[in-house]
Amino acid sequence: MSSSKENKTEWITIADAVERMPIPVSKSTVRRWIDEGKHGIVAGRFGGRLVIRADSLPQIVEETNPETW
């Protein structure tokens, strides 16, 4: 058996995502981005709650242009 570390993915709520982003966005903006498939956000449902894969957040920051919000 090989000894490899498990790659654990962190899933966060939309509220947590908004708090972690260095640019000001609302929860409704993040939801719209998810619905429209923008910025490479990886999202899903867990226990009925919409969650975002935390490692997809930097893509939002790098690709976001305030003029396209």
N, CA, C and O of each residue as an XYZ file, in Angstrom:
276
protein
N       0.838     -1.181      0.000
C       0.000      0.000      0.000
C       0.881      1.242      0.000
O       1.803      1.344      0.810
N       0.612      2.184     -0.894
C       1.428      3.401     -0.947
C       0.928      4.415      0.061
O      -0.256      4.454      0.396
N       1.836      5.220      0.530
C       1.452      6.229      1.512
C       1.368      7.584      0.814
O       2.376      8.263      0.616
N       0.172      7.953      0.454
C      -0.034      9.257     -0.176
C      -1.014     10.054      0.663
O      -1.933      9.506      1.272
N      -0.796     11.357      0.680
C      -1.682     12.226      1.443
C      -2.991     12.398      0.686
O      -3.016     12.514     -0.539
N      -4.059     12.410      1.439
C      -5.350     12.661      0.821
C      -5.440     14.134      0.469
O      -5.031     15.000      1.242
N      -5.977     14.404     -0.698
C      -6.182     15.777     -1.130
C      -7.593     16.181     -0.730
O      -8.557     15.856     -1.424
N      -7.713     16.887      0.384
C      -9.026     17.270      0.889
C      -9.419     18.634      0.335
O      -8.657     19.599      0.394
N     -10.606     18.678     -0.194
C     -11.132     19.899     -0.757
C     -11.956     20.625      0.292
O     -12.766     20.014      0.989
N     -11.748     21.922      0.401
C     -12.515     22.730      1.348
C     -13.715     23.335      0.622
O     -13.561     23.993     -0.407
N     -14.887     23.110      1.156
C     -16.118     23.671      0.625
C     -16.611     24.725      1.595
O     -16.663     24.486      2.801
N     -16.976     25.898      1.077
C     -17.401     27.009      1.930
C     -18.751     27.547      1.451
O     -19.154     27.335      0.307
N     -19.430     28.241      2.346
C     -20.712     28.847      1.993
C     -20.474     30.114      1.164
O     -19.354     30.619      1.081
N     -21.527     30.603      0.567
C     -21.423     31.843     -0.204
C     -21.027     32.992      0.710
O     -20.222     33.838      0.323
N     -21.576     33.035      1.909
C     -21.221     34.096      2.866
C     -19.729     34.053      3.180
O     -19.081     35.099      3.240
N     -19.176     32.856      3.380
C     -17.739     32.723      3.631
C     -16.929     33.172      2.416
O     -15.890     33.816      2.562
N     -17.403     32.834      1.229
C     -16.706     33.216      0.002
C     -16.650     34.726     -0.127
O     -15.608     35.281     -0.476
N     -17.760     35.397      0.150
C     -17.813     36.859      0.066
C     -16.817     37.478      1.049
O     -16.137     38.447      0.713
N     -16.730     36.930      2.248
C     -15.803     37.442      3.258
C     -14.341     37.242      2.862
O     -13.494     38.072      3.195
N     -14.038     36.163      2.162
C     -12.653     35.853      1.794
C     -12.151     36.614      0.573
O     -10.945     36.709      0.349
N     -13.065     37.151     -0.207
C     -12.654     37.815     -1.435
C     -12.130     39.222     -1.149
O     -12.732     39.962     -0.371
N     -11.017     39.592     -1.773
C     -10.447     40.919     -1.532
C     -11.148     42.023     -2.318
O     -10.763     43.189     -2.226
N     -12.159     41.670     -3.080
C     -12.934     42.672     -3.800
C     -14.348     42.666     -3.256
O     -14.850     41.612     -2.864
N     -14.999     43.810     -3.222
C     -16.356     43.852     -2.667
C     -17.383     43.280     -3.641
O     -17.591     43.815     -4.730
N     -18.020     42.189     -3.231
C     -19.107     41.594     -4.004
C     -20.204     41.176     -3.034
O     -19.957     40.940     -1.852
N     -21.405     41.092     -3.555
C     -22.526     40.661     -2.721
C     -22.758     39.160     -2.906
O     -22.257     38.546     -3.848
N     -23.523     38.596     -1.991
C     -23.869     37.184     -2.106
C     -24.674     36.934     -3.383
O     -24.509     35.900     -4.030
N     -25.535     37.872     -3.739
C     -26.339     37.684     -4.952
C     -25.466     37.703     -6.208
O     -25.770     37.016     -7.183
N     -24.388     38.482     -6.190
C     -23.464     38.496     -7.327
C     -22.781     37.150     -7.465
O     -22.657     36.629     -8.573
N     -22.334     36.580     -6.355
C     -21.680     35.270     -6.394
C     -22.661     34.211     -6.881
O     -22.295     33.348     -7.679
N     -23.903     34.269     -6.406
C     -24.921     33.312     -6.876
C     -25.148     33.455     -8.383
O     -25.287     32.457     -9.092
N     -25.184     34.695     -8.867
C     -25.377     34.929    -10.300
C     -24.208     34.375    -11.092
O     -24.403     33.756    -12.138
N     -22.994     34.591    -10.602
C     -21.805     34.053    -11.278
C     -21.898     32.532    -11.375
O     -21.562     31.952    -12.407
N     -22.351     31.888    -10.303
C     -22.497     30.424    -10.313
C     -23.543     30.022    -11.349
O     -23.303     29.130    -12.162
N     -24.698     30.677    -11.319
C     -25.780     30.353    -12.261
C     -25.354     30.539    -13.712
O     -25.757     29.774    -14.588
N     -24.532     31.564    -13.962
C     -24.090     31.877    -15.325
C     -22.821     31.125    -15.723
O     -22.376     31.216    -16.866
N     -22.242     30.386    -14.783
C     -21.026     29.636    -15.077
C     -19.808     30.519    -15.267
O     -18.884     30.156    -15.995
N     -19.796     31.666    -14.625
C     -18.693     32.615    -14.787
C     -17.548     32.343    -13.811
O     -17.752     31.803    -12.724
N     -16.359     32.724    -14.218
C     -15.168     32.789    -13.373
C     -14.678     31.451    -12.835
O     -13.885     31.424    -11.894
N     -15.122     30.367    -13.397
C     -14.608     29.063    -12.995
C     -14.991     28.624    -11.596
O     -14.316     27.783    -11.002
N     -16.058     29.179    -11.067
C     -16.499     28.806     -9.722
C     -17.027     27.371     -9.751
O     -17.855     27.013    -10.589
N     -16.530     26.568     -8.823
C     -17.006     25.206     -8.675
C     -17.947     25.199     -7.474
O     -17.538     25.498     -6.352
N     -19.209     24.856     -7.719
C     -20.210     24.893     -6.656
C     -21.058     23.631     -6.688
O     -21.122     22.926     -7.696
N     -21.696     23.369     -5.583
C     -22.579     22.221     -5.483
C     -23.476     22.362     -4.274
O     -23.435     23.367     -3.564
N     -24.268     21.369     -4.055
C     -25.185     21.370     -2.906
C     -24.725     20.333     -1.887
O     -24.364     19.210     -2.237
N     -24.748     20.728     -0.641
C     -24.428     19.827      0.456
C     -25.478     20.048      1.531
O     -25.565     21.129      2.114
N     -26.261     19.035      1.787
C     -27.314     19.168      2.789
C     -28.314     20.261      2.448
O     -28.853     20.916      3.341
N     -28.563     20.460      1.157
C     -29.504     21.483      0.727
C     -28.917     22.879      0.645
O     -29.594     23.815      0.218
N     -27.671     23.027      1.048
C     -27.017     24.339      1.058
C     -26.056     24.449     -0.113
O     -25.321     23.507     -0.412
N     -26.061     25.596     -0.774
C     -25.141     25.845     -1.874
C     -23.760     26.139     -1.308
O     -23.605     27.029     -0.472
N     -22.759     25.395     -1.759
C     -21.388     25.590     -1.292
C     -20.453     25.759     -2.487
O     -20.752     25.339     -3.605
N     -19.328     26.379     -2.213
C     -18.332     26.683     -3.245
C     -17.016     26.025     -2.863
O     -16.635     25.999     -1.693
N     -16.335     25.499     -3.856
C     -15.014     24.943     -3.615
C     -14.050     26.109     -3.396
O     -13.868     26.945     -4.281
N     -13.436     26.158     -2.218
C     -12.617     27.299     -1.812
C     -11.474     27.581     -2.785
O     -11.122     28.742     -2.998
N     -10.893     26.545     -3.375
C      -9.761     26.793     -4.262
C     -10.180     27.371     -5.616
O      -9.322     27.644     -6.456
N     -11.472     27.560     -5.840
C     -11.898     28.218     -7.076
C     -12.024     29.733     -6.886
O     -12.214     30.454     -7.866
N     -11.923     30.224     -5.662
C     -12.029     31.659     -5.408
C     -10.924     32.494     -6.046
O     -11.236     33.541     -6.612
N      -9.657     32.099     -5.990
C      -8.627     32.936     -6.624
C      -8.893     33.182     -8.097
O      -8.532     34.239     -8.615
N      -9.509     32.244     -8.779
C      -9.834     32.436    -10.187
C     -10.811     33.588    -10.350
O     -10.735     34.331    -11.329
N     -11.713     33.743     -9.417
C     -12.671     34.848     -9.478
C     -11.923     36.169     -9.400
O     -12.160     37.072    -10.202
N     -11.010     36.278     -8.424
C     -10.278     37.513     -8.200
C      -9.398     37.848     -9.393
O      -9.353     39.001     -9.824
N      -8.699     36.860     -9.932
C      -7.781     37.101    -11.035
C      -8.498     37.488    -12.316
O      -7.982     38.288    -13.095
N      -9.678     36.933    -12.544
C     -10.360     37.128    -13.809
C     -11.404     38.238    -13.774
O     -11.925     38.624    -14.820
N     -11.716     38.752    -12.597
C     -12.803     39.694    -12.477
C     -12.386     41.097    -12.918
O     -11.339     41.617    -12.531
N     -13.238     41.673    -13.732
C     -13.087     43.052    -14.153
C     -14.328     43.771    -13.659
O     -15.434     43.409    -14.061
N     -14.188     44.791    -12.791
C     -15.364     45.456    -12.234
C     -16.350     45.944    -13.282
O     -17.537     46.075    -12.984
N     -15.906     46.210    -14.470
C     -16.799     46.685    -15.521
C     -17.728     45.585    -16.016
O     -18.738     45.886    -16.652
N     -17.412     44.299    -15.740
C     -18.239     43.188    -16.227
C     -19.176     42.633    -15.171
O     -19.868     41.650    -15.436
N     -19.226     43.231    -13.972
C     -20.112     42.743    -12.925
C     -21.483     43.007    -13.363
O     -22.432     42.686    -12.648
